[in-house]
Amino acid sequence: MIPLLEPLFQGEMRSYGESLSCAPQFPPAALPVAQLLSEPELLTRQLHSSAAKFRLQDLRPVASDWSNRYLGALLPPLVAGATLLRHRFPASAGEMAVTLAPHGAVVGFHILTLGESLPEADTGQRYDALLRSHLAPLFAQLSCQSGLAQKVLWGNAVRWLNFLFDAAQRLAAAHGEQHVAAVASDRAQLFDGALWTGEENPLCMRRRCAPAKPGEKADADGLVSLHSQCCLYHLLPGQSYCGACPLDPLRVRGKALIAAG
């Protein structure tokens, strides 16, 4: 693990920090992310390899599942650096390489330098390369190759970012209210504005709630928050709707979803 990240990824969170490595050269087996995006057949091969594992013809749930694995390796160290350390690791597609395993699994990411400390930078300066120069072209290619709507892919990103910001707030709580407020500010800047650095913000999504099921933990008003987008996980063999799916028939049948905020 990169030493800078060691204090943030302890215990059960350690594996999340081990997905990013830094060395003067990319590993021989690593694939530059820019190449993955510029040569469509490489991404197609990944999706069809994953589809073969699931024995599916429909590439949409396969692409969504693959994107979640990709995001699960990419985002934790970058978000921890940007929000908790105020440090920007190289995050654009042109600055990173990825190691891929058989059946499309994402092993980890590689950078050549540690980037830079930006203690006074705003959220846009710390996150723009990740969002505009990595996730945006990746999601465009995934959508093109699979037919999956880009809003589903951005919904997956929102889900991962929320999970990571929740974890970051727990860490920040040990260092005072100022640090907690900084995490909350990054979350708000990424999610709440309709525009991001002057363009449409794909992370700004309508949030909805629904009445809680029997025995389910709910807010004080008896509602539970749902994901903004269904990730199509229920279309994978042997899987079902997740607990916060906005399309779960058992949750929404006969009940209108309630806008949240």
Legacy VTK file of the C-alpha trace (Angstrom):
# vtk DataFile Version 3.0
C-alpha trace
ASCII
DATASET POLYDATA
POINTS 261 float
0.000 0.000 0.000
1.130 3.571 -0.630
2.530 4.750 2.759
0.495 7.958 2.607
-2.681 5.864 2.721
-1.615 3.447 5.454
-3.173 5.359 8.395
-6.543 5.534 6.617
-6.943 1.888 5.649
-6.691 -0.246 8.739
-8.495 -3.417 9.766
-11.355 -4.488 7.526
-10.817 -1.470 5.274
-7.215 -2.369 4.460
-7.956 -4.169 1.196
-9.607 -1.014 -0.153
-6.343 0.891 0.157
-4.242 -1.815 -1.460
-5.802 -1.355 -4.893
-3.528 1.579 -5.786
0.236 1.273 -6.223
2.906 3.748 -7.245
6.184 2.979 -9.032
8.346 4.700 -11.701
7.076 2.233 -14.319
3.779 0.444 -14.813
3.896 -3.333 -14.212
4.462 -5.286 -17.450
0.995 -6.856 -17.300
-0.813 -3.583 -16.612
-2.883 -1.911 -19.297
-2.857 1.896 -19.611
-6.407 3.083 -18.968
-6.162 5.429 -21.953
-5.486 2.396 -24.163
-8.452 0.539 -22.675
-10.660 3.456 -23.681
-9.138 4.158 -27.098
-9.206 0.563 -28.332
-12.840 -0.561 -28.017
-12.051 -4.208 -28.636
-10.152 -4.363 -25.337
-13.185 -3.295 -23.342
-15.439 -5.522 -25.435
-13.211 -8.463 -24.586
-13.553 -7.713 -20.891
-17.332 -7.576 -21.084
-17.653 -10.760 -23.104
-15.290 -12.533 -20.723
-17.515 -11.507 -17.809
-20.633 -12.446 -19.756
-19.218 -15.934 -20.348
-18.733 -16.337 -16.600
-22.395 -15.458 -16.033
-23.561 -17.301 -19.181
-25.453 -14.191 -20.284
-26.115 -12.645 -23.676
-27.393 -9.361 -22.230
-24.333 -7.186 -21.668
-26.135 -4.491 -19.684
-26.056 -6.156 -16.236
-22.582 -7.465 -17.042
-21.338 -3.939 -17.754
-22.933 -2.639 -14.564
-21.364 -5.413 -12.486
-17.967 -4.827 -14.152
-18.210 -1.088 -13.501
-18.888 -1.725 -9.815
-15.786 -3.901 -9.585
-13.786 -1.223 -11.383
-15.102 1.526 -9.109
-14.484 -0.605 -6.032
-10.795 -0.754 -6.882
-10.424 2.782 -8.248
-12.340 5.040 -5.893
-11.349 4.168 -2.288
-7.715 5.354 -2.393
-8.468 8.329 -4.641
-11.375 9.544 -2.512
-9.456 9.034 0.724
-6.589 11.053 -0.701
-8.722 13.837 -2.111
-11.089 14.303 0.828
-9.238 13.220 3.963
-5.681 14.122 2.991
-6.423 16.977 0.574
-4.037 15.202 -1.782
-4.680 14.633 -5.487
-3.300 11.370 -6.799
-2.990 11.158 -10.609
-6.528 10.164 -11.613
-7.085 10.838 -15.313
-7.188 7.966 -17.776
-3.879 9.125 -19.244
-2.123 8.927 -15.886
-3.152 5.456 -14.733
-2.857 1.800 -15.686
-5.058 -1.081 -14.591
-4.331 -4.755 -14.010
-7.136 -7.039 -15.158
-7.577 -10.681 -14.255
-9.393 -13.424 -16.200
-13.165 -13.047 -16.529
-12.841 -9.264 -16.403
-11.939 -8.910 -12.732
-10.187 -5.640 -11.814
-7.109 -6.339 -9.692
-5.770 -2.841 -9.100
-4.543 0.481 -10.447
-1.074 1.924 -10.901
0.322 5.447 -10.989
3.833 6.683 -11.772
3.985 9.562 -9.294
2.219 10.419 -6.052
0.635 13.575 -7.383
0.450 16.664 -5.226
-0.782 18.001 -1.921
-3.541 20.592 -2.356
-4.474 21.752 1.143
-6.294 24.861 -0.082
-7.891 23.431 -3.230
-11.639 23.202 -3.632
-13.588 20.054 -4.421
-13.479 20.703 -8.152
-9.709 20.948 -8.267
-9.303 17.708 -6.335
-11.944 15.646 -8.171
-12.218 17.007 -11.712
-9.584 14.751 -13.306
-11.237 11.669 -11.831
-14.733 12.626 -12.961
-14.168 14.316 -16.311
-10.982 12.661 -17.540
-11.525 9.114 -16.301
-15.073 8.174 -15.337
-16.818 10.174 -18.073
-14.950 8.565 -21.018
-15.035 5.145 -19.331
-18.801 5.275 -18.857
-19.314 6.525 -22.406
-17.386 3.530 -23.766
-19.129 1.047 -21.469
-22.492 2.382 -22.568
-21.522 2.167 -26.227
-20.254 -1.398 -25.900
-23.111 -2.772 -23.793
-26.200 -0.646 -24.388
-26.336 0.218 -20.682
-27.555 3.756 -19.954
-24.815 5.994 -18.628
-27.090 7.143 -15.789
-26.894 3.603 -14.363
-23.101 3.782 -14.378
-23.113 7.177 -12.710
-25.601 5.776 -10.209
-23.067 3.078 -9.375
-20.471 5.797 -8.833
-22.849 7.673 -6.511
-23.386 4.494 -4.495
-19.648 3.921 -4.070
-18.971 7.567 -3.259
-21.674 7.600 -0.584
-20.213 4.466 0.984
-16.749 6.038 1.008
-17.929 9.388 2.350
-19.735 7.583 5.179
-16.483 5.794 6.029
-14.543 9.063 5.727
-16.896 10.790 8.155
-16.338 8.077 10.734
-12.578 8.557 10.418
-12.864 12.327 10.459
-14.952 12.271 13.636
-11.846 11.318 15.614
-10.135 14.530 14.511
-12.805 17.125 15.224
-15.842 18.802 13.724
-13.774 20.719 11.181
-12.741 17.483 9.484
-16.297 16.122 9.547
-17.513 19.337 7.942
-14.871 19.039 5.226
-16.118 15.572 4.287
-19.720 16.787 4.249
-18.710 19.707 2.057
-17.089 17.456 -0.543
-20.172 15.229 -0.601
-22.459 18.219 -1.078
-20.269 19.749 -3.781
-20.206 16.497 -5.741
-23.884 15.562 -5.449
-26.048 18.614 -4.896
-25.276 20.978 -7.746
-26.883 20.577 -11.166
-23.620 21.777 -12.732
-20.059 20.525 -12.227
-17.290 22.930 -13.286
-19.722 24.563 -15.695
-21.148 21.374 -17.223
-24.042 19.091 -16.360
-23.298 17.161 -13.172
-24.046 13.438 -13.736
-23.729 12.765 -10.004
-26.676 15.024 -9.197
-29.590 12.586 -9.111
-33.071 12.630 -7.674
-33.119 10.829 -4.355
-36.181 8.861 -3.366
-37.542 7.108 -0.315
-40.135 4.410 0.261
-42.043 3.028 3.238
-39.967 0.577 5.231
-40.657 -3.127 5.015
-41.558 -4.974 8.244
-38.472 -5.307 10.446
-36.415 -2.953 8.290
-34.451 -0.123 9.894
-36.013 3.170 8.857
-35.681 6.888 9.453
-37.796 8.607 12.091
-40.516 9.161 9.474
-40.747 5.443 8.709
-39.029 5.753 5.338
-35.876 4.216 3.880
-33.628 5.868 1.316
-33.385 4.150 -2.060
-30.642 4.165 -4.648
-31.097 6.697 -7.428
-30.689 4.068 -10.149
-31.203 0.322 -10.329
-27.850 -1.362 -11.075
-29.564 -4.342 -12.828
-27.945 -6.741 -10.354
-31.194 -8.720 -10.274
-30.621 -9.679 -13.932
-27.503 -11.667 -13.046
-28.031 -15.414 -12.563
-29.223 -16.322 -9.078
-29.473 -12.719 -7.881
-32.402 -10.571 -6.784
-33.203 -6.932 -6.094
-30.959 -5.309 -3.500
-32.457 -3.873 -0.342
-32.531 -0.286 -1.628
-33.495 -0.932 -5.252
-35.983 1.639 -6.586
-37.461 -1.019 -8.911
-38.092 -3.769 -6.345
-41.732 -4.759 -6.996
-42.235 -5.878 -3.391
-41.298 -2.396 -2.211
-42.994 -0.164 -4.727
-46.063 -2.154 -5.798
-49.068 0.042 -5.157
-47.003 2.718 -3.441
-45.637 5.865 -5.029
-41.986 6.503 -4.310
-41.408 9.635 -2.298
-38.976 12.295 -3.395
-36.263 12.883 -0.808
-34.759 16.330 -0.811
LINES 1 262
261 0 1 2 3 4 5 6 7 8 9 10 11 12 13 14 15 16 17 18 19 20 21 22 23 24 25 26 27 28 29 30 31 32 33 34 35 36 37 38 39 40 41 42 43 44 45 46 47 48 49 50 51 52 53 54 55 56 57 58 59 60 61 62 63 64 65 66 67 68 69 70 71 72 73 74 75 76 77 78 79 80 81 82 83 84 85 86 87 88 89 90 91 92 93 94 95 96 97 98 99 100 101 102 103 104 105 106 107 108 109 110 111 112 113 114 115 116 117 118 119 120 121 122 123 124 125 126 127 128 129 130 131 132 133 134 135 136 137 138 139 140 141 142 143 144 145 146 147 148 149 150 151 152 153 154 155 156 157 158 159 160 161 162 163 164 165 166 167 168 169 170 171 172 173 174 175 176 177 178 179 180 181 182 183 184 185 186 187 188 189 190 191 192 193 194 195 196 197 198 199 200 201 202 203 204 205 206 207 208 209 210 211 212 213 214 215 216 217 218 219 220 221 222 223 224 225 226 227 228 229 230 231 232 233 234 235 236 237 238 239 240 241 242 243 244 245 246 247 248 249 250 251 252 253 254 255 256 257 258 259 260
